[in-house]
Amino acid sequence: MNLLITGGAGYIGSHVIERLLDSGENIVVVDDLSTGHGEFVPKNVPFYRRSILETERMAEILYSHRIEGVMHFASRILIGEDAVRPSEYFLCNVQGSLSLFEAMRRTGVRRIVLSSSCAVYGNQKEPLKEESPRQPESVYGRTKLAMEYAAEAYGTRYGWTVAVLRYFNAAGASASGRIGEAHRPETHLIPRAIRAARTGEPFAIFGTDYPTPDGTAVRDFVHVEDIAAAHQRVLDREESLTVNLGSGRGHSVREVLEAVETVTGRKITVYEKERRQGDLPVLVASPKKAESLLDWHPTFSLEEIVASAVAWEEKHGMSRPTDPASPEE
């Protein structure tokens, strides 16, 4: 299948590309490199450094490569920054998606796989099911929900196949060693904890008064290669669907730090700070629908996720700048 990948130079998009190339799909990448890494895109893959806001240019790319389906990863993702710069998030995530969908409509592309997030649920009783109310509390979550509504509306009106994949906390790195988690700035928990273990720099825990067993936020971590496998499986379906991609198991910030200490053999110096705006106490998936519809099952434990991330950081990570750490979405 001829597939366009938006945000293909980013963390999840690049891992999905690696998986899809191995299965024989034809890939074209669009990424403006505002947060992505050009070196993450294989040299034999057509790559356009463009913004998805450029509707006419997107339509030209879709038409010239005879694209049959789109996987849409391009978005801004940082909780905290979203509250400070809401216009950037609505412009990129919502207006950018509308621009892409309009280009698809004009060129007759009728299949979209949408990268969504557990942030659309907000603060609710877990485990979270696809039918749980969508009540996002962060700007980021609200933009992801708007993207879902837009994709659903285009799908209904124009007969598209729409697959909405709601990620929980993607983590880890490719077994190839070529790509891994390299955000700019890096705010995600596991790579930040690994760097703290390796450098000895203090690690900030944002919020220790959550209603959780140890007072820190609880998240559902899923290996990025498991997420990539779900994207491959969804291509075999002609029906629209919405599924969670999570393990169904929650781990607190302190539990993750303990796992990093175990894998690296080094202690992490911790200091405590107030909660970050938009962070929620617990986000844990019910993955049963993905298991049923896609025969998809997460295969990596937390320790295996951390070990793959440590291997990536040891090979590539120390050259990247450091920034204050925080829990994830």
C-alpha positions in Angstrom: 0.0 0.0 0.0 1.2 3.5 -0.8 1.1 5.4 2.6 1.8 9.0 3.6 3.3 9.4 7.1 2.9 12.8 8.6 5.3 13.5 11.4 7.4 10.6 10.2 10.7 12.1 11.5 9.3 12.0 15.1 9.5 9.3 17.8 6.4 7.1 17.1 6.2 7.9 13.4 9.8 6.7 12.7 9.2 3.5 14.5 6.0 2.8 12.6 7.9 3.5 9.3 10.6 1.0 10.3 7.9 -1.7 10.9 6.0 -0.9 7.7 9.1 -0.9 5.5 9.9 -4.4 6.8 6.4 -5.6 5.8 6.8 -4.2 2.2 4.7 -1.0 2.3 5.6 2.0 0.2 6.2 5.0 2.4 6.3 8.8 1.8 7.1 11.1 4.7 6.1 14.7 5.4 7.6 16.4 8.4 8.5 20.1 9.0 11.3 19.0 11.4 10.1 21.5 14.1 10.5 18.7 16.6 11.5 15.7 14.4 14.9 14.4 13.3 15.6 14.1 9.6 18.1 11.3 10.3 15.3 9.2 11.6 13.8 8.9 8.0 15.5 6.2 6.0 17.4 7.5 3.0 15.5 5.4 0.5 12.1 6.9 1.6 10.8 10.0 -0.2 10.8 12.9 2.3 9.2 16.3 2.1 10.1 19.0 4.7 6.7 20.7 4.6 4.0 21.8 7.0 0.6 20.0 6.9 -0.9 23.4 7.0 0.1 23.8 3.3 -3.1 22.2 1.9 -2.2 22.6 -1.8 1.2 21.1 -1.4 -0.2 18.2 0.7 -2.7 17.5 -2.1 0.1 17.6 -4.7 2.1 15.0 -2.7 -0.9 12.8 -2.2 -1.7 12.9 -5.9 1.8 12.5 -7.3 2.6 9.4 -5.1 -0.8 7.8 -5.6 -1.3 7.7 -1.9 -3.9 5.1 -0.7 -3.8 5.8 3.0 -2.4 8.3 5.6 -1.0 7.8 9.0 -1.2 11.1 10.8 1.4 11.6 13.6 2.2 15.3 13.1 1.2 17.3 16.2 2.5 19.2 19.2 2.5 17.1 22.4 3.9 18.8 25.5 1.7 19.0 28.6 2.5 22.2 30.3 3.7 24.0 27.2 0.2 23.6 25.8 -1.3 25.8 28.5 1.3 28.5 27.8 1.0 28.4 24.0 -2.5 27.2 23.3 -2.7 28.9 19.9 0.3 26.9 18.6 -1.4 23.7 19.7 -4.8 24.5 18.1 -3.0 25.7 14.9 -0.8 22.7 14.4 -3.0 19.9 15.8 -6.5 21.1 14.8 -6.0 23.4 11.8 -3.2 21.2 10.5 -5.4 18.2 10.6 -8.2 19.9 8.8 -5.7 21.0 6.1 -4.6 17.4 5.7 -8.1 16.0 5.7 -9.1 18.6 3.0 -6.1 17.6 0.9 -7.2 13.9 1.3 -10.8 14.8 0.2 -9.6 16.6 -2.9 -7.4 13.7 -4.0 -9.8 10.9 -3.1 -7.7 9.3 -0.3 -10.2 7.6 1.9 -8.1 5.9 4.7 -6.7 7.6 7.7 -5.0 6.3 10.8 -5.1 9.0 13.5 -2.5 9.3 16.3 -4.6 10.2 19.3 -4.0 10.1 23.0 -5.3 8.9 26.4 -5.4 12.6 27.2 -8.8 12.8 25.6 -10.3 11.0 28.6 -9.3 13.4 31.4 -9.5 12.4 35.0 -11.8 9.4 35.3 -12.0 6.0 37.0 -9.6 3.5 35.4 -9.1 1.3 33.5 -10.2 3.6 30.7 -12.3 2.1 28.0 -13.0 3.4 24.5 -16.6 4.1 25.5 -15.5 6.2 28.5 -16.6 9.8 28.3 -14.1 12.1 26.5 -13.5 14.9 29.0 -10.0 16.2 28.4 -8.6 18.6 30.9 -5.4 19.8 29.1 -5.2 22.0 26.0 -3.3 19.1 24.3 -6.1 16.6 25.1 -8.7 19.0 23.8 -6.9 19.4 20.5 -6.6 15.6 20.2 -10.3 15.3 20.8 -11.0 17.9 18.2 -8.8 15.9 15.7 -10.9 12.8 16.5 -14.2 14.7 15.9 -12.9 16.1 12.6 -11.7 12.7 11.4 -15.0 11.1 12.4 -16.9 13.8 10.5 -14.9 13.4 7.3 -15.2 9.7 7.6 -19.0 9.8 7.9 -19.4 12.4 5.1 -17.0 10.9 2.6 -17.0 7.2 3.4 -13.5 7.0 4.8 -12.0 4.2 6.9 -11.0 6.0 10.1 -8.8 4.2 12.6 -8.3 6.2 15.8 -5.5 4.9 18.0 -5.3 6.3 21.5 -1.8 5.9 22.8 -1.1 5.7 26.5 2.6 6.3 27.4 4.8 5.2 24.5 8.4 4.4 25.6 11.4 2.4 24.7 13.5 2.2 21.5 13.9 0.2 18.4 15.8 -3.1 18.6 17.7 -1.9 15.5 19.4 0.7 17.6 18.9 3.2 14.8 16.0 5.2 16.3 14.7 6.0 19.8 13.2 8.6 22.0 14.8 12.0 21.3 12.4 14.8 22.0 13.5 18.5 22.0 13.1 19.3 24.8 13.0 15.9 26.4 10.3 15.9 29.0 9.2 12.2 29.0 9.8 10.3 32.2 11.9 7.3 31.2 14.6 9.0 29.1 14.8 11.8 31.7 15.2 9.3 34.5 17.9 7.4 32.6 19.8 10.6 32.0 19.6 11.4 35.7 21.0 8.0 36.6 23.8 8.3 34.2 24.8 11.9 34.9 24.0 12.2 38.6 21.9 15.3 38.0 18.9 15.6 40.4 15.6 14.4 39.1 12.4 16.4 39.7 9.2 14.6 40.6 6.2 16.9 39.7 3.6 16.1 42.3 3.8 13.7 45.3 0.3 14.3 46.7 -1.8 12.4 44.1 -4.4 9.9 45.4 -2.2 7.0 44.4 -0.4 4.4 46.6 2.9 6.3 46.7 1.6 9.8 45.9 3.1 10.1 42.4 1.3 10.0 39.1 0.5 6.5 37.6 0.9 5.9 33.9 0.4 2.9 31.5 3.7 2.4 29.6 3.7 0.6 26.3 6.7 -0.1 24.1 6.9 1.9 20.9 7.5 -1.2 18.9 4.2 -2.7 20.2 2.5 0.5 19.1 4.1 0.2 15.7 2.8 -3.4 15.4 -0.7 -2.1 16.0 -0.4 0.3 13.1 0.6 -2.6 10.9 -2.3 -4.7 12.0 -4.9 -1.9 11.5 -4.0 -1.8 7.7 -5.7 -5.2 7.4 -9.1 -3.8 8.4 -11.6 -2.1 6.1 -13.9 -1.0 9.0 -13.4 2.2 11.0 -12.4 1.7 14.7 -11.2 3.4 17.8 -8.9 1.5 20.2 -6.7 2.1 23.2 -3.0 1.2 22.9 -1.9 0.4 26.4 -0.8 -2.5 28.5 -3.6 -2.3 31.1 -0.9 -2.0 33.9 -0.1 1.2 35.7 3.3 2.2 37.1 3.9 5.2 39.3 6.8 7.7 38.8 8.6 6.2 41.8 8.2 2.7 40.4 9.7 3.8 37.1 12.6 5.4 38.9 13.2 2.1 40.7 13.1 0.2 37.4 15.7 2.6 35.9 17.9 2.2 39.0 17.7 -1.6 38.6 18.5 -1.6 34.9 21.4 0.9 35.1 22.7 -0.1 38.5 22.8 3.5 39.6 20.9 5.5 42.2 18.8 8.6 41.2 18.8 11.7 43.3 15.2 12.9 43.6 13.7 16.2 44.6 10.0 17.1 44.8 8.1 19.9 43.1 4.5 20.9 42.8 2.1 19.2 40.2 2.3 20.4 36.7 -0.8 22.0 35.1 -2.8 19.5 33.1 -1.3 16.3 34.7 -3.7 13.7 35.9 -3.3 11.3 38.8 -3.9 8.0 36.9 -4.1 7.0 33.2 -4.4 3.3 32.6 -5.9 1.6 29.6 -8.3 -1.2 29.1 -6.6 -2.8 26.0 -9.4 -5.4 25.5 -10.8 -3.9 22.4 -7.5 -3.8 20.6 -6.9 -7.4 21.7 -10.2 -8.4 20.2 -10.3 -6.4 17.0 -6.6 -6.4 16.1 -5.3 -9.5 17.9 -2.8 -7.1 19.4 -1.1 -7.7 22.7 1.7 -5.7 24.3 4.8 -7.9 24.6 7.3 -5.8 26.7 7.4 -5.5 30.5 8.3 -2.2 32.1 11.9 -3.5 32.8 12.3 -4.5 29.1 11.0 -1.1 28.0 13.5 0.6 30.2 16.3 -1.7 29.1 15.7 -0.8 25.4 15.7 2.9 26.3 18.9 2.6 28.3 20.6 0.9 25.3 19.4 3.8 23.0 20.6 6.5 25.5 24.0 4.8 25.9 24.5 4.9 22.2 22.9 8.3 21.3 21.5 10.2 24.1 24.2 12.1 25.9 24.7 14.6 23.1 21.2 16.0 23.6 20.5 19.0 25.9 18.9 18.5 29.3 15.7 20.1 30.5 13.5 19.9 33.7 11.9 16.5 34.0 8.2 15.9 34.4 5.7 13.1 34.3 4.0 12.4 31.0 0.5 13.2 29.8 
